[in-house]
Amino acid sequence: MAYHKNIYFDSEATSALSEKYAGILQLIESDIEREGLAKTPERAAKAIQFLTQGYQQDASEILRSALFKEEYNEMVVVRDIEMYSLCEHHLLPFFGKAHIAYIPDGYVVGLSKLPRVVDVFARRLQVQERLTHEILHAIQETLKPQGVAVVIEASHMCMMMRGVEKQDSMTTTSAFTGAFRQIETRTEFLSLITSKRK
């Protein structure tokens, strides 16, 4: 079962969104016809569709497209997965790294599919806490491994550009199922994602 990543812009949505963005710009800038802003409503309309394309994607389908029967039953870790999302409270970005581990129980998944799962849920209006759990549950429910671990470390522009304006703040969230609820297994995972590269 092949999975194909398609990016497209719905013409009706682009037109409707462009009108809304033009209205917003008119409340901020007196001349939205000037060279720098003339095409901004359409660009913004396409950008928001791209940044929220995860609503049209199915994480389980992505994982099922690359499942392989394998007797390997030790920890598999993919760390430092780049992650970009939009805070649903202010529509400002938050970004950072996701770290994922799972312990197979008969099946392994193509490694590239785990970052794709991160993108599916990150490319939606989000809060970091929910994003962490959605990634975890998609992997657990589709692969049915012995356990899954997800840690996300992110900086939030809603805290950096506005509000408290704390530029060096970092938010860490984590979620664990199965074997990763055991202290020894969780400790091994956390050690692996925090170890320095040589």
Contacts in CASP RR format, 6 or more apart in sequence:
PFRMAT RR
TARGET T0000
AUTHOR 0000-0000-0000
METHOD contacts of the structure
MODEL  1
MAYHKNIYFDSEATSALSEKYAGILQLIESDIEREGLAKTPERAAKAIQF
LTQGYQQDASEILRSALFKEEYNEMVVVRDIEMYSLCEHHLLPFFGKAHI
AYIPDGYVVGLSKLPRVVDVFARRLQVQERLTHEILHAIQETLKPQGVAV
VIEASHMCMMMRGVEKQDSMTTTSAFTGAFRQIETRTEFLSLITSKRK
1 64 0 8 1.000
1 65 0 8 1.000
2 65 0 8 1.000
3 61 0 8 1.000
3 62 0 8 1.000
3 65 0 8 1.000
3 66 0 8 1.000
5 116 0 8 1.000
7 50 0 8 1.000
7 53 0 8 1.000
9 45 0 8 1.000
9 46 0 8 1.000
9 49 0 8 1.000
9 50 0 8 1.000
10 49 0 8 1.000
13 45 0 8 1.000
13 49 0 8 1.000
14 42 0 8 1.000
14 45 0 8 1.000
14 46 0 8 1.000
14 49 0 8 1.000
15 45 0 8 1.000
17 41 0 8 1.000
17 44 0 8 1.000
17 45 0 8 1.000
17 48 0 8 1.000
17 49 0 8 1.000
18 41 0 8 1.000
18 42 0 8 1.000
18 44 0 8 1.000
18 45 0 8 1.000
19 41 0 8 1.000
21 40 0 8 1.000
21 41 0 8 1.000
21 44 0 8 1.000
21 45 0 8 1.000
22 32 0 8 1.000
22 41 0 8 1.000
23 41 0 8 1.000
25 32 0 8 1.000
25 37 0 8 1.000
25 40 0 8 1.000
25 41 0 8 1.000
26 32 0 8 1.000
29 37 0 8 1.000
31 37 0 8 1.000
32 38 0 8 1.000
32 40 0 8 1.000
32 41 0 8 1.000
50 123 0 8 1.000
51 84 0 8 1.000
51 86 0 8 1.000
51 123 0 8 1.000
52 86 0 8 1.000
52 123 0 8 1.000
52 124 0 8 1.000
52 125 0 8 1.000
53 123 0 8 1.000
54 119 0 8 1.000
54 120 0 8 1.000
54 121 0 8 1.000
54 123 0 8 1.000
54 124 0 8 1.000
55 123 0 8 1.000
55 124 0 8 1.000
57 119 0 8 1.000
57 120 0 8 1.000
57 123 0 8 1.000
58 120 0 8 1.000
59 116 0 8 1.000
59 117 0 8 1.000
59 120 0 8 1.000
59 121 0 8 1.000
59 134 0 8 1.000
59 135 0 8 1.000
59 138 0 8 1.000
59 142 0 8 1.000
60 138 0 8 1.000
60 141 0 8 1.000
60 142 0 8 1.000
62 113 0 8 1.000
62 116 0 8 1.000
62 117 0 8 1.000
62 120 0 8 1.000
63 109 0 8 1.000
63 113 0 8 1.000
63 117 0 8 1.000
63 138 0 8 1.000
63 139 0 8 1.000
63 142 0 8 1.000
63 143 0 8 1.000
64 142 0 8 1.000
65 113 0 8 1.000
66 109 0 8 1.000
66 110 0 8 1.000
66 112 0 8 1.000
66 113 0 8 1.000
67 107 0 8 1.000
67 108 0 8 1.000
67 109 0 8 1.000
67 143 0 8 1.000
68 107 0 8 1.000
68 108 0 8 1.000
68 109 0 8 1.000
68 110 0 8 1.000
69 106 0 8 1.000
69 107 0 8 1.000
70 104 0 8 1.000
70 106 0 8 1.000
70 107 0 8 1.000
70 108 0 8 1.000
71 106 0 8 1.000
72 104 0 8 1.000
72 106 0 8 1.000
72 108 0 8 1.000
73 103 0 8 1.000
73 104 0 8 1.000
73 105 0 8 1.000
73 106 0 8 1.000
73 146 0 8 1.000
74 103 0 8 1.000
75 101 0 8 1.000
75 102 0 8 1.000
75 103 0 8 1.000
75 185 0 8 1.000
75 188 0 8 1.000
75 189 0 8 1.000
75 192 0 8 1.000
76 101 0 8 1.000
76 102 0 8 1.000
76 103 0 8 1.000
76 104 0 8 1.000
76 108 0 8 1.000
76 111 0 8 1.000
77 99 0 8 1.000
77 100 0 8 1.000
77 101 0 8 1.000
77 189 0 8 1.000
77 192 0 8 1.000
77 193 0 8 1.000
78 99 0 8 1.000
78 100 0 8 1.000
78 101 0 8 1.000
78 111 0 8 1.000
78 114 0 8 1.000
78 115 0 8 1.000
79 97 0 8 1.000
79 99 0 8 1.000
79 100 0 8 1.000
79 192 0 8 1.000
79 193 0 8 1.000
80 97 0 8 1.000
80 99 0 8 1.000
81 97 0 8 1.000
81 98 0 8 1.000
81 99 0 8 1.000
81 100 0 8 1.000
81 114 0 8 1.000
81 115 0 8 1.000
81 118 0 8 1.000
82 95 0 8 1.000
82 96 0 8 1.000
82 97 0 8 1.000
82 115 0 8 1.000
83 95 0 8 1.000
83 96 0 8 1.000
83 97 0 8 1.000
83 98 0 8 1.000
83 118 0 8 1.000
83 119 0 8 1.000
83 122 0 8 1.000
83 152 0 8 1.000
83 154 0 8 1.000
84 93 0 8 1.000
84 94 0 8 1.000
84 95 0 8 1.000
84 96 0 8 1.000
84 122 0 8 1.000
85 93 0 8 1.000
85 94 0 8 1.000
85 95 0 8 1.000
85 122 0 8 1.000
85 123 0 8 1.000
85 124 0 8 1.000
85 126 0 8 1.000
85 128 0 8 1.000
85 131 0 8 1.000
85 154 0 8 1.000
86 92 0 8 1.000
86 93 0 8 1.000
86 94 0 8 1.000
86 124 0 8 1.000
86 125 0 8 1.000
86 126 0 8 1.000
87 93 0 8 1.000
87 94 0 8 1.000
87 125 0 8 1.000
87 126 0 8 1.000
87 127 0 8 1.000
87 156 0 8 1.000
87 157 0 8 1.000
87 158 0 8 1.000
88 125 0 8 1.000
88 126 0 8 1.000
88 127 0 8 1.000
89 127 0 8 1.000
89 158 0 8 1.000
90 158 0 8 1.000
90 162 0 8 1.000
91 125 0 8 1.000
92 156 0 8 1.000
92 157 0 8 1.000
92 158 0 8 1.000
92 161 0 8 1.000
92 162 0 8 1.000
93 157 0 8 1.000
94 126 0 8 1.000
94 128 0 8 1.000
94 154 0 8 1.000
94 155 0 8 1.000
94 156 0 8 1.000
94 157 0 8 1.000
94 158 0 8 1.000
94 171 0 8 1.000
95 154 0 8 1.000
95 155 0 8 1.000
96 152 0 8 1.000
96 153 0 8 1.000
96 154 0 8 1.000
96 155 0 8 1.000
97 152 0 8 1.000
97 153 0 8 1.000
97 154 0 8 1.000
98 118 0 8 1.000
98 135 0 8 1.000
98 150 0 8 1.000
98 151 0 8 1.000
98 152 0 8 1.000
99 149 0 8 1.000
99 150 0 8 1.000
99 151 0 8 1.000
99 152 0 8 1.000
99 153 0 8 1.000
99 193 0 8 1.000
100 114 0 8 1.000
100 118 0 8 1.000
100 135 0 8 1.000
100 139 0 8 1.000
100 148 0 8 1.000
100 149 0 8 1.000
100 150 0 8 1.000
101 148 0 8 1.000
101 149 0 8 1.000
101 180 0 8 1.000
101 189 0 8 1.000
101 192 0 8 1.000
101 193 0 8 1.000
102 139 0 8 1.000
102 143 0 8 1.000
102 145 0 8 1.000
102 146 0 8 1.000
102 147 0 8 1.000
102 148 0 8 1.000
102 149 0 8 1.000
103 145 0 8 1.000
103 146 0 8 1.000
103 147 0 8 1.000
103 179 0 8 1.000
103 180 0 8 1.000
103 185 0 8 1.000
104 143 0 8 1.000
104 145 0 8 1.000
104 146 0 8 1.000
105 143 0 8 1.000
105 144 0 8 1.000
105 145 0 8 1.000
105 146 0 8 1.000
107 143 0 8 1.000
107 144 0 8 1.000
107 145 0 8 1.000
109 143 0 8 1.000
114 139 0 8 1.000
117 135 0 8 1.000
117 138 0 8 1.000
117 139 0 8 1.000
118 135 0 8 1.000
120 138 0 8 1.000
121 131 0 8 1.000
121 134 0 8 1.000
121 135 0 8 1.000
121 138 0 8 1.000
122 131 0 8 1.000
128 152 0 8 1.000
128 154 0 8 1.000
128 156 0 8 1.000
128 171 0 8 1.000
128 173 0 8 1.000
129 173 0 8 1.000
131 152 0 8 1.000
131 173 0 8 1.000
132 150 0 8 1.000
132 151 0 8 1.000
132 152 0 8 1.000
132 173 0 8 1.000
132 174 0 8 1.000
132 175 0 8 1.000
133 175 0 8 1.000
135 150 0 8 1.000
136 148 0 8 1.000
136 149 0 8 1.000
136 150 0 8 1.000
136 175 0 8 1.000
136 176 0 8 1.000
136 177 0 8 1.000
139 145 0 8 1.000
139 148 0 8 1.000
139 150 0 8 1.000
140 147 0 8 1.000
140 148 0 8 1.000
140 177 0 8 1.000
146 178 0 8 1.000
146 179 0 8 1.000
147 176 0 8 1.000
147 177 0 8 1.000
147 178 0 8 1.000
147 179 0 8 1.000
147 180 0 8 1.000
148 176 0 8 1.000
148 177 0 8 1.000
148 178 0 8 1.000
148 180 0 8 1.000
149 174 0 8 1.000
149 175 0 8 1.000
149 176 0 8 1.000
149 177 0 8 1.000
149 180 0 8 1.000
149 186 0 8 1.000
149 189 0 8 1.000
150 174 0 8 1.000
150 175 0 8 1.000
150 176 0 8 1.000
151 172 0 8 1.000
151 173 0 8 1.000
151 174 0 8 1.000
151 190 0 8 1.000
151 193 0 8 1.000
152 172 0 8 1.000
152 173 0 8 1.000
152 174 0 8 1.000
153 170 0 8 1.000
153 171 0 8 1.000
153 172 0 8 1.000
154 170 0 8 1.000
154 171 0 8 1.000
155 169 0 8 1.000
155 170 0 8 1.000
155 171 0 8 1.000
156 169 0 8 1.000
156 171 0 8 1.000
159 165 0 8 1.000
159 166 0 8 1.000
159 169 0 8 1.000
160 166 0 8 1.000
160 167 0 8 1.000
160 169 0 8 1.000
176 186 0 8 1.000
179 185 0 8 1.000
180 186 0 8 1.000
180 189 0 8 1.000
END
